[in-house]
Amino acid sequence: MRPRLAITLGDPAGVGAEVTLKALQDSKITSLAHFVILGDMPAVKVAEECTGVRLTDLPVEFLDCGTLPASERVEPGALRAKYGAAAMRYVHDATLMCLRGEADAMVTAPLNKEAVTLNGLHFSGHTEYIAELCNNTDSRMLLAGEKLSVVHVSTHISLREATNLSTPRITRTIELGYEAMRLLGKAKPRIAVCGLNPHAGEHGLFGNEDQAFIAPAVAACQARGWDVEGPVAPDTIFYRAARGSHDLIVAMYHDQGHIPMKLLDFETTVNMSLGIPIIRTSVDHGTAFDIAGKNLAGAANMKAAIRMAATMARTRILQPQTV
């Protein structure tokens, strides 16, 4: 079963096209799915020149979104409003393809938030934008690695706002993480839920949020027969989980989950959007404007994102009851 995957090339001035061409040069990757690349030919041409990989030599389809004139020369590393608009168009079109059933999953190369906002748009990230296109307001971000995965209760908001916990939101985050782990092949995922405060509050010594908001969410999920532990001390759980104690950690806010995950395995950690009706994975690095066009960007993270999207898409096709 080979699913159909849509890949967006990200900001034309970034490394998205480079890492995509390099990843799809690997026959082990192209054997996983049928691929449709969404982008603009000017960005592809720059990537072809610097990598030596030609799009026409790859077993993929290319959908030219036509947002940049064919005669335009993309400037690697340049911050341009039109590049941000182009990247958004790729994501928009790929999302609609998935919603219409024309693709089984999508993989996104990095875009630049500043370039997007130069168009006068409010943009906080791929996850939120795709969720909006799907008419969903309850999305979450999951970082998945070979050893461990982390799902976040909150992501792109201020730390002050992130500390305003909600038991229903924490419960829903655990649910979404549980469903995602099953799509990734974990029949009975082992889940640890981080506390908010140092030492998970130390029984109220360092705040009562852990017992007042997090503990009830954990108890509700335990009542379903799920293997859920928490609230646990955030400063030790990643060490334990990386050595096999758990499959998934629920982090209360962005940096609580991102910092240890990127420290553990930056190259193969994949960004995934949860709580939406489509499968979307992404590389967990940025546009890398400083090295764009220099053939220095590695494709390991893009390959990991593709493998994960293909795995989840196959599972959903063959076992729709999983979610």
Secondary structure, 3 states (H helix, E strand, C coil): CCCEEEEECCCCCCCHHHHHHHHCCCHHHHCCCEEEEEECHHHHHHHHHHHCCCHHHCCCEEEECCCCCCCCCCCCCCCCHHHHHHHHHHHHHHHHHHHCCCCCEEEECCCCHHHHHCCCCCCCCHHHHHHHHCCCCCCEEEEECCCCEEEECCCCCCHHHHCCCCHHHHHHHHHHHHHHHHHCCCCCCEEEEECCCHHHHCCCCCCCHHHHHHHHHHHHHHCCCCEEEEEECHHHHHHHHHCCCCCEEEECCHHHHHHHHHHHHCCCCEEEEECCCCCEEEECCCCCCCCCCCCCCCCHHHHHHHHHHHHHHHHHHHCHHHC
